Amino acid sequence: VQLEESGGGLVQPGGSLRLSCAASVSISSIVVMGWYRQSPGKQRELVASIAIGGTTNYADSVKGRFTISKDNAKMTMFLQMNSLKPEDTAVYSCAAKRTLFGTYEYWGQGTQVTVSS
């Protein structure tokens, strides 16, 4: 499974971005997909995840601002980010795994999101 992110960029505080994660194979059988982010000097953080049945989970820092979704027909996962803050600045990577409790097996290369005025 190959994953490729797109949609990152520079945005002002309070603005919005929509990230996409395109998969090379059908995602309908992938058990969990997620978005991670990492900024310099900080640990990688799981921002949001979506399970095969559609159940979603979010980090407390993004609840109410970010929305994760997927389109199985388009083999793509999305992250809608609203009300962006400077502390959201990071490299965002998508990931996927075929087991519920295992580690993420497949990773994209990441896309930079910079929130600055």
Secondary structure, DSSP 8 states (H G I E B T S, - for coil): --EEEE--EEE-TT--EEEEEEESS--TT-SEEEEEEE-TTS--EEEEEEETT--EEE-TTTTTTEEEEEETTTTEEEEEE-S--GGG-EEEEEEEESSSSS---EE---EEEEE--
